[in-house]
Amino acid sequence: MPSDPRTPAGCLVVQGALACGDAAGSVRKEIGARRAAAKAALRRRLQRAKREDDLPKNADPAELAHYVMTVLHGMAVQGADGANQDQLRRVADIALRAWPKR
């Protein structure tokens, strides 16, 4: 869990790009590419879910993927800032309530 005191706080893919200076441009580029790849993979999976009628017809897989990644990245920042598991779970619950219904 992100808030486990035995593990580093936050997420390298989110925090790493924020901590990189100009001299680490290649690191920033690589981390950005990994974030983009994760978002693209999620978008493809949501497109499949829509084709299989697991999402409503008016759902936009690209927008949903962007939303999910934004929530996850925000949760990673909150975890690095000391949010506990209950606080992060409440954020996830709110995000799920916003999810489109079939």
C-alpha atoms as one frame of an Amber mdcrd trajectory, in Angstrom:
protein
   0.000   0.000   0.000   1.225   3.524  -0.681   0.930   4.460   2.987   2.851
   1.437   4.335   5.589   2.818   6.637   7.933   0.002   5.522   8.033   1.235
   1.922   9.021   4.548   0.343   6.204   7.083   0.179   4.638   7.978  -3.131
   5.303   6.717  -6.618   8.554   6.989  -8.568   6.708   7.514 -11.859   4.814
  10.476 -10.390   7.310  11.906  -7.916  10.416  11.200 -10.015   9.477  13.619
 -12.770   8.693  16.315 -10.235  12.082  15.927  -8.554  14.199  15.880 -11.735
  16.150  18.959 -12.643  17.042  20.111 -16.132  20.166  17.927 -16.159  18.005
  14.801 -15.876  15.969  15.474 -19.005  16.350  11.890 -20.229  14.975  10.582
 -16.937  12.025  12.972 -17.118  11.376  11.881 -20.712  11.486   8.188 -19.790
   9.157   8.641 -16.824   6.760  10.631 -19.003   6.816   7.887 -21.620   5.983
   5.298 -18.977   3.060   7.383 -17.714   1.801   7.807 -21.281   2.129   4.062
 -21.941   0.139   3.223 -18.806  -2.578   5.681 -19.796  -2.700   4.263 -23.339
  -2.961   0.699 -22.020  -5.817   1.728 -19.741  -7.544   3.529 -22.628  -7.304
   0.364 -24.763  -8.753  -1.731 -21.946 -11.626   0.718 -21.486 -12.267   0.659
 -25.238 -12.588  -3.113 -24.987 -14.923  -2.746 -22.006 -17.095  -0.404 -24.045
 -17.198  -2.832 -26.987 -18.225  -5.594 -24.547 -20.991  -3.388 -23.079 -19.261
  -3.081 -19.691 -19.374   0.709 -20.106 -22.297   2.819 -21.262 -22.414   3.744
 -24.941 -21.781   7.433 -24.153 -18.618   6.700 -22.122 -15.398   8.087 -23.574
 -12.519   5.644 -22.891  -9.845   8.305 -23.491 -11.454  10.720 -21.023 -11.982
   7.959 -18.465  -8.341   6.856 -18.776  -7.214  10.446 -18.238  -9.512  10.732
 -15.205  -8.270   7.483 -13.638  -4.617   8.372 -14.145  -5.187  11.840 -12.690
  -6.818  10.347  -9.574  -4.038   7.765  -9.226  -1.307  10.360  -9.585  -3.023
  12.596  -7.055  -3.310   9.678  -4.659   0.412   8.994  -5.091   1.202  12.588
  -4.148  -1.150  12.373  -1.156   0.499   9.089  -0.107   3.918  10.724  -0.271
   2.539  13.552   1.845   1.473  11.127   4.569  -2.137  10.216   3.722  -3.117
   6.986   5.432  -4.908   4.020   3.872  -8.337   5.138   5.079  -7.896   8.585
   3.541  -6.756   7.102   0.227  -9.596   4.589   0.260 -12.117   7.420   0.690
 -10.646   9.153  -2.365 -11.018   5.908  -4.326 -14.629   5.559  -3.134 -15.457
   9.065  -4.344 -13.784   8.374  -7.690 -15.822   5.187  -8.086 -19.062   7.055
  -7.395 -18.194   9.308 -10.331 -17.727   6.313 -12.653 -20.311   6.045 -15.474
 -23.152   3.632 -14.870 -24.472   1.169 -17.404
